[in-house]
Amino acid sequence: MILVHICCSVDSHYFLQKLRAKYPDSQLVGYFYNPNIHPRSEYSLRFNDVKRSCEMLNIELFEGEYELEDWLQSVQGLEDEPEKGERCMKCFDIRLIKTAIFAKQKNIRIFTTTLLSSPMKEQQILYTQGDKIAQEYGLEFIKIDVRSNGGTQEQAQLAREDNLYRQGYCGCEFALLKQRAKSQKISLELLENISQQFLPASNEDRMRTFEKRDICERESTPYVLAKRPIIAWRNLRSVAFSNGTPLDIYVLADSKSKNNVKTSKIVWIESNVSSPLALSQILRHTTLNAPKKVTNLETHLIHLGIASKDDSVFISLQDFNTLCGSAYKNVKELLVNPIAYEMENILRVSLCGFSSINPIIVLDERIESNLRLHIHTIFQEEGVFRVIVGNANPQPHSQDFSQQESVFS
């Protein structure tokens, strides 16, 4: 019997098959212990994917404790170390020692780690540390090279073929911050969404995508897992003042920043606006090959707020509710439980058209005085996974509008 410490599905899926081929008479047991992975949602996503992989390979899997605080204390002072530096070596020790302890508890004499298959890890250092820890606990550490002779390329190909979750960073927040800073990007993975909205390129969005993959597999529905580049949007801060008094505001998705801008007086004008609910129905049933014929698209007469000195667009909560079929009592409630991101984009099309980035601001009530706006948003290119479903769509889990239907029903 061999206990295998598992770090992620991309490494383990290939490593376990190579290990089984080399030791066909030994039973393999998986042990997922990775307190370095941050945030918790990323940890859960990786564990679920490892669980799926082990089920595919018929390998028993155990999960260790998620001891993030203990891990952070153990690497204190090493936060600024580069990848493959002292922090990584300490991280190896933490996980391999825990694996050795678990092996002793299960009366397993031999152990190894899928970290050996990762091109981001120093193999010789892992060999040395594994042997040292094995000697301390009276165990044997298996050293196997699965990278050489095209192994790394074969591993990547297998991950694509078996639709594994291919994460974008090693695991710990320190490596992630350095990696994103090098590419001059913000670490969206560390921005936890306080609302219930699924934002593209968020941890919640990734979890929903791979849950959809799992549904397709359970229901034998054909699908393709594709990676696509998108422009992800995030609102980092939004504040408005009227005569020095702060206002609650809700800023719609894909609004650009406003850096301490004082608007002119807001003029409210009646305007016929296409119903975003009706538009969503059209978009839902439209394909490139068979466009839906649009007849008598429903419209609503609402008031749009326009400030002549600024390109911001304002809408009252009452008109917002009219357009979206919602019943929010105030903007605070909208902030806590917003509509679906997809519906926000359709509402933006109704108000300002395709490709617009005007700040669209929801107010509790119409205000005619000028406002001072502080809105800090970012647009950032990200790669996201999407499940392309074949003919048998696994209802009621059709992706983009399931949340929207529950909000507006």
C-alpha positions as CSV (number, residue, x, y, z in Angstrom):
1,M,0.0,0.0,0.0
2,I,1.3,3.5,-0.9
3,L,0.0,6.7,0.5
4,V,0.1,9.5,-2.0
5,H,0.0,13.1,-0.9
6,I,-2.1,15.0,-3.6
7,C,-1.7,18.7,-4.3
8,C,-4.1,19.1,-7.3
9,S,-5.9,17.1,-9.9
10,V,-3.6,18.2,-12.8
11,D,-0.6,16.8,-11.1
12,S,-2.3,13.8,-9.4
13,H,-4.3,12.5,-12.4
14,Y,-1.1,11.8,-14.4
15,F,1.1,11.0,-11.5
16,L,-1.2,8.3,-10.0
17,Q,-1.5,6.5,-13.3
18,K,2.3,6.5,-13.8
19,L,2.7,5.3,-10.2
20,R,0.2,2.5,-10.6
21,A,1.9,1.4,-13.8
22,K,5.2,1.2,-11.9
23,Y,3.8,-0.5,-8.8
24,P,0.9,-2.6,-10.2
25,D,0.8,-4.8,-7.1
26,S,0.4,-1.9,-4.6
27,Q,-2.8,-0.3,-3.6
28,L,-2.7,3.5,-3.9
29,V,-4.4,5.7,-1.3
30,G,-4.8,9.5,-1.8
31,Y,-4.3,12.1,0.9
32,F,-5.3,15.7,0.1
33,Y,-3.6,18.0,2.6
34,N,-2.9,21.6,1.3
35,P,-3.5,24.3,4.0
36,N,-1.5,26.7,1.8
37,I,-4.3,27.0,-0.8
38,H,-6.1,30.4,-0.5
39,P,-8.9,31.4,-0.5
40,R,-11.2,28.6,0.9
41,S,-13.3,28.6,-2.2
42,E,-10.2,27.8,-4.3
43,Y,-9.3,25.0,-1.9
44,S,-12.8,23.5,-2.2
45,L,-12.7,23.7,-6.0
46,R,-9.3,21.9,-6.1
47,F,-10.4,19.2,-3.6
48,N,-13.6,18.5,-5.5
49,D,-11.6,18.1,-8.7
50,V,-9.2,15.7,-7.0
51,K,-12.1,13.8,-5.7
52,R,-13.5,13.5,-9.2
53,S,-10.1,12.3,-10.5
54,C,-9.7,9.7,-7.8
55,E,-13.2,8.4,-8.5
56,M,-12.3,8.1,-12.2
57,L,-9.1,6.1,-11.2
58,N,-10.9,4.1,-8.4
59,I,-8.5,5.4,-5.7
60,E,-9.6,5.9,-2.1
61,L,-9.1,9.5,-1.0
62,F,-8.8,11.1,2.4
63,E,-9.0,14.8,3.1
64,G,-6.8,16.4,5.8
65,E,-7.7,19.5,7.8
66,Y,-7.7,22.9,6.2
67,E,-5.2,24.5,8.6
68,L,-4.6,27.9,7.0
69,E,-3.9,29.8,10.1
70,D,-1.3,27.3,11.3
71,W,0.3,27.3,7.8
72,L,0.5,31.1,7.8
73,Q,2.3,31.1,11.2
74,S,4.7,28.5,9.9
75,V,5.8,30.6,6.9
76,Q,5.8,33.9,8.8
77,G,8.8,36.0,7.6
78,L,9.0,34.2,4.3
79,E,6.1,36.0,2.6
80,D,8.4,37.8,0.2
81,E,10.4,34.7,-0.9
82,P,10.3,33.9,-4.6
83,E,8.6,30.9,-6.1
84,K,10.8,27.8,-5.4
85,G,12.5,29.7,-2.5
86,E,12.6,29.1,1.2
87,R,8.8,29.5,1.7
88,C,8.2,26.7,-0.8
89,M,10.7,24.4,1.0
90,K,8.9,25.1,4.3
91,C,5.6,24.4,2.6
92,F,6.9,21.1,1.3
93,D,8.0,20.1,4.8
94,I,4.6,21.0,6.4
95,R,2.7,18.9,3.9
96,L,5.1,15.9,3.8
97,I,5.4,15.7,7.6
98,K,1.6,15.7,7.9
99,T,1.5,13.0,5.2
100,A,4.0,10.9,7.1
101,I,2.0,11.2,10.3
102,F,-1.2,10.2,8.5
103,A,0.7,7.2,7.0
104,K,1.7,6.1,10.4
105,Q,-1.9,6.4,11.6
106,K,-3.1,4.2,8.7
107,N,-0.2,1.7,9.1
108,I,1.1,2.5,5.7
109,R,4.8,2.2,5.4
110,I,5.4,3.9,2.0
111,F,4.5,7.4,0.9
112,T,5.1,9.9,-1.9
113,T,3.7,13.1,-3.3
114,T,2.3,14.4,-6.6
115,L,4.3,17.5,-6.1
116,L,7.0,15.5,-7.9
117,S,5.1,15.9,-11.1
118,S,4.7,19.7,-10.9
119,P,7.1,21.7,-13.2
120,M,6.8,24.5,-10.6
121,K,8.6,22.5,-7.9
122,E,12.3,21.6,-7.5
123,Q,12.4,17.8,-7.9
124,Q,15.8,17.2,-6.3
125,I,14.8,19.3,-3.2
126,L,11.6,17.2,-2.9
127,Y,13.7,14.0,-3.1
128,T,15.9,15.2,-0.3
129,Q,13.1,16.4,1.9
130,G,11.1,13.3,1.3
131,D,13.9,11.0,2.3
132,K,14.7,13.0,5.4
133,I,11.1,13.0,6.6
134,A,10.7,9.3,5.8
135,Q,13.8,8.4,7.9
136,E,12.5,10.5,10.8
137,Y,9.2,8.6,10.8
138,G,10.5,5.1,9.9
139,L,8.9,5.1,6.5
140,E,10.0,4.8,2.9
141,F,9.6,7.7,0.4
142,I,9.2,6.8,-3.2
143,K,11.1,9.0,-5.7
144,I,9.7,8.8,-9.2
145,D,10.4,11.1,-12.2
146,V,7.3,11.5,-14.4
147,R,8.5,14.8,-16.0
148,S,11.3,13.6,-18.2
149,N,11.0,12.4,-21.8
150,G,7.9,14.5,-22.6
151,G,6.1,13.7,-19.3
152,T,5.2,17.3,-18.6
153,Q,3.6,17.7,-22.0
154,E,1.8,14.4,-21.7
155,Q,0.4,15.5,-18.3
156,A,-0.9,18.7,-19.7
157,Q,-2.6,16.8,-22.6
158,L,-4.2,14.4,-20.2
159,A,-5.6,17.2,-18.1
160,R,-7.2,18.7,-21.2
161,E,-8.6,15.4,-22.4
162,D,-10.2,14.5,-19.0
163,N,-11.5,18.1,-18.5
164,L,-9.7,18.8,-15.2
165,Y,-9.7,22.1,-13.4
166,R,-6.4,23.7,-14.5
167,Q,-5.7,26.3,-11.9
168,G,-3.9,29.5,-12.7
169,Y,-1.5,29.6,-9.7
170,C,0.4,27.4,-7.3
171,G,-1.9,27.9,-4.3
172,C,-0.7,30.3,-1.7
173,E,-1.7,34.0,-1.7
174,F,1.9,35.2,-1.7
175,A,2.8,33.4,-4.9
176,L,-0.4,34.6,-6.4
177,L,0.2,38.2,-5.5
178,K,3.7,38.1,-7.0
179,Q,2.5,36.4,-10.2
180,R,-0.3,38.9,-10.7
181,A,1.9,41.9,-9.9
182,K,4.4,40.7,-12.5
183,S,1.7,40.8,-15.1
184,Q,0.4,44.1,-13.7
185,K,-3.0,42.6,-12.7
186,I,-5.1,42.6,-9.6
187,S,-5.6,39.2,-7.9
188,L,-9.3,38.7,-8.6
189,E,-9.1,35.4,-6.8
190,L,-8.6,37.2,-3.5
191,L,-11.6,39.5,-4.0
192,E,-14.4,37.8,-2.1
193,N,-17.8,38.8,-3.3
194,I,-19.9,39.9,-0.3
195,S,-23.1,39.7,-2.3
196,Q,-24.8,36.7,-3.9
197,Q,-23.9,37.7,-7.4
198,F,-21.8,35.4,-9.6
199,L,-19.2,37.6,-11.3
200,P,-17.2,36.2,-14.3
201,A,-13.6,35.1,-13.4
202,S,-14.6,34.8,-9.7
203,N,-14.1,31.7,-7.6
204,E,-17.9,31.4,-7.4
205,D,-18.1,31.5,-11.2
206,R,-15.4,28.8,-11.5
207,M,-17.2,26.6,-9.0
208,R,-20.5,27.0,-10.9
209,T,-18.8,26.1,-14.2
210,F,-17.3,22.9,-12.9
211,E,-20.5,21.9,-11.1
212,K,-22.1,22.2,-14.5
213,R,-19.4,19.9,-15.9
214,D,-20.2,17.4,-13.2
215,I,-23.9,17.6,-13.9
216,C,-23.3,16.9,-17.6
217,E,-21.2,13.8,-16.7
218,R,-23.8,12.5,-14.2
219,E,-26.6,12.9,-16.8
220,S,-24.4,11.6,-19.7
221,T,-24.9,14.9,-21.5
222,P,-22.2,15.7,-24.2
223,Y,-20.2,18.8,-23.4
224,V,-16.9,20.5,-24.2
225,L,-14.8,22.3,-21.5
226,A,-13.4,25.4,-23.2
227,K,-11.2,28.2,-22.0
228,R,-12.0,31.7,-23.2
229,P,-10.6,35.1,-22.7
230,I,-12.9,37.8,-21.3
231,I,-12.8,41.3,-20.0
232,A,-13.6,40.9,-16.3
233,W,-15.0,43.9,-14.4
234,R,-14.9,44.6,-10.7
235,N,-16.2,47.5,-8.5
236,L,-13.5,48.2,-5.9
237,R,-15.2,51.3,-4.4
238,S,-18.3,53.5,-5.1
239,V,-19.3,56.5,-3.1
240,A,-21.5,59.5,-3.9
241,F,-22.2,62.7,-2.0
242,S,-25.0,65.2,-2.3
243,N,-24.1,68.6,-0.7
244,G,-21.6,66.7,1.5
245,T,-24.1,64.0,2.6
246,P,-23.2,60.4,1.6
247,L,-25.7,58.6,-0.5
248,D,-26.3,54.8,-1.0
249,I,-25.7,54.0,-4.6
250,Y,-25.6,50.9,-6.7
251,V,-23.3,50.9,-9.7
252,L,-24.2,48.6,-12.6
253,A,-21.7,46.1,-14.0
254,D,-19.2,47.4,-16.6
255,S,-19.4,51.0,-15.4
256,K,-16.1,52.9,-15.8
257,S,-14.4,54.8,-13.0
258,K,-15.1,58.3,-11.8
259,N,-12.3,59.9,-9.8
260,N,-13.8,62.5,-7.5
261,V,-16.0,63.9,-10.3
262,K,-18.5,66.7,-9.6
263,T,-21.5,66.4,-11.9
264,S,-23.7,69.2,-13.1
265,K,-27.3,69.2,-12.0
266,I,-29.2,66.0,-13.0
267,V,-32.0,66.4,-15.5
268,W,-34.6,63.7,-15.5
269,I,-36.2,62.9,-18.8
270,E,-39.0,60.5,-19.7
271,S,-37.8,57.8,-22.0
272,N,-39.2,54.5,-23.5
273,V,-36.8,51.7,-22.6
274,S,-36.8,48.2,-23.8
275,S,-37.7,45.6,-21.2
276,P,-34.6,43.7,-20.1
277,L,-36.8,40.8,-19.1
278,A,-38.1,40.6,-22.7
279,L,-34.6,41.0,-24.1
280,S,-33.4,38.2,-21.9
281,Q,-36.1,35.9,-23.3
282,I,-35.0,36.8,-26.9
283,L,-31.3,36.2,-26.1
284,R,-32.0,33.0,-24.4
285,H,-33.7,31.5,-27.4
286,T,-31.5,33.0,-30.1
287,T,-28.8,31.1,-31.9
288,L,-26.4,32.2,-34.6
289,N,-28.1,29.9,-37.1
290,A,-31.7,30.7,-36.1
291,P,-32.2,34.2,-34.9
292,K,-35.5,34.9,-33.2
293,K,-37.8,37.3,-35.0
294,V,-38.4,40.3,-32.8
295,T,-42.0,41.6,-32.8
296,N,-43.6,44.2,-30.5
297,L,-40.7,44.2,-28.0
298,E,-42.1,45.4,-24.6
299,T,-41.0,48.8,-23.4
300,H,-41.4,50.8,-20.2
301,L,-41.7,54.6,-19.8
302,I,-39.2,55.6,-17.1
303,H,-37.1,58.6,-16.1
304,L,-33.4,58.7,-17.0
305,G,-31.2,61.1,-15.1
306,I,-28.6,62.9,-17.2
307,A,-25.9,65.3,-16.1
308,S,-24.8,67.5,-19.0
309,K,-21.2,67.8,-17.8
310,D,-20.8,64.0,-17.2
311,D,-21.5,60.8,-19.0
312,S,-23.0,59.1,-16.0
313,V,-26.6,57.8,-16.3
314,F,-28.9,57.7,-13.2
315,I,-32.0,55.7,-12.6
316,S,-34.3,55.6,-9.5
317,L,-34.8,52.4,-7.6
318,Q,-38.5,52.6,-8.5
319,D,-37.8,52.6,-12.2
320,F,-35.1,49.9,-11.7
321,N,-37.8,47.7,-10.1
322,T,-40.2,48.4,-13.0
323,L,-37.6,47.3,-15.6
324,C,-36.3,44.3,-13.7
325,G,-39.6,43.1,-12.2
326,S,-38.0,43.3,-8.7
327,A,-39.3,44.7,-5.4
328,Y,-36.2,46.2,-3.7
329,K,-37.2,48.5,-0.8
330,N,-34.0,50.5,-0.9
331,V,-30.5,50.5,-2.5
332,K,-29.0,48.9,0.6
333,E,-31.0,45.8,-0.1
334,L,-29.9,45.8,-3.7
335,L,-26.3,46.0,-2.7
336,V,-26.6,43.0,-0.5
337,N,-28.7,40.9,-2.9
338,P,-28.2,42.2,-6.4
339,I,-29.7,40.8,-9.6
340,A,-27.8,38.4,-11.7
341,Y,-24.7,39.7,-13.5
342,E,-26.2,38.6,-16.8
343,M,-29.3,40.6,-16.2
344,E,-27.3,43.7,-15.3
345,N,-25.6,43.5,-18.7
346,I,-29.0,43.2,-20.4
347,L,-30.3,46.2,-18.4
348,R,-27.2,48.1,-19.5
349,V,-28.0,47.4,-23.2
350,S,-31.6,48.6,-22.6
351,L,-30.3,51.9,-21.0
352,C,-27.1,52.7,-23.0
353,G,-26.7,50.2,-25.8
354,F,-24.2,47.5,-26.6
355,S,-20.5,48.1,-25.6
356,S,-21.3,51.0,-23.4
357,I,-19.2,51.7,-20.3
358,N,-21.1,54.7,-19.0
359,P,-21.4,54.6,-15.2
360,I,-25.0,53.6,-14.6
361,I,-26.0,54.5,-11.0
362,V,-29.1,53.4,-9.1
363,L,-30.4,56.0,-6.5
364,D,-33.1,55.5,-3.9
365,E,-34.9,58.4,-5.4
366,R,-34.5,61.1,-8.1
367,I,-32.1,63.8,-7.2
368,E,-31.8,67.0,-9.2
369,S,-28.8,68.5,-7.4
370,N,-25.2,67.8,-8.5
371,L,-23.4,64.9,-7.0
372,R,-19.7,64.2,-6.3
373,L,-18.8,60.7,-7.5
374,H,-16.0,58.4,-6.3
375,I,-16.2,55.2,-8.4
376,H,-13.2,52.9,-8.7
377,T,-13.7,50.0,-11.1
378,I,-11.3,47.9,-13.1
379,F,-11.5,46.1,-16.5
380,Q,-9.0,43.2,-16.7
381,E,-8.5,40.4,-19.2
382,E,-8.9,37.0,-17.7
383,G,-9.1,33.4,-19.0
384,V,-12.3,31.6,-17.8
385,F,-13.6,28.1,-18.3
386,R,-17.0,27.6,-19.9
387,V,-19.0,24.4,-20.4
388,I,-20.4,24.1,-23.9
389,V,-23.4,21.7,-23.6
390,G,-24.5,19.4,-26.5
391,N,-28.0,18.6,-27.5
392,A,-29.2,17.2,-24.2
393,N,-29.1,20.3,-22.0
394,P,-29.2,19.2,-18.3
395,Q,-32.3,21.2,-17.1
396,P,-32.9,23.0,-14.8
397,H,-29.2,23.8,-14.6
398,S,-28.9,25.7,-17.8
399,Q,-26.2,28.1,-16.9
400,D,-26.5,31.8,-17.4
401,F,-30.2,32.5,-16.5
402,S,-30.9,30.0,-13.8
403,Q,-30.0,32.6,-11.1
404,Q,-31.8,35.3,-13.0
405,E,-35.1,33.3,-13.2
406,S,-35.1,32.8,-9.4
407,V,-34.5,36.5,-8.8
408,F,-37.3,37.7,-11.2
409,S,-39.9,35.0,-10.8
